Amino acid sequence: MKLYINKIDNLEFDGVDTSDYPDFCDAFICNCDYDGREATDEELDYINDNFLGDFYDEIYQSCI
């Protein structure tokens, strides 16, 4: 499977623990859109495994 980060939108995070700042090691993307549609479970797994670190700022913003 090959997904592109620029097609990911409308991210929703779960597992965000503010006491874990700045690592947020338990945070993950629980829902998002990919290429204009809701991502499948398989796509979410791929996105979390390959792109989660790229969304660190969004994880941080979800805390404030």
Stockholm file with secondary structure:
# STOCKHOLM 1.0

chainA/1-64         MKLYINKIDNLEFDGVDTSDYPDFCDAFICNCDYDGREATDEELDYINDNFLGDFYDEIYQSCI
#=GR chainA/1-64 SS CCCCGGGEEEEEEECCCGGGTTTCTTCEEEEEEETTEECCHHHHHHHHHHHGGGGHHHHHHHHC
#=GC SS_cons        CCCCGGGEEEEEEECCCGGGTTTCTTCEEEEEEETTEECCHHHHHHHHHHHGGGGHHHHHHHHC
//
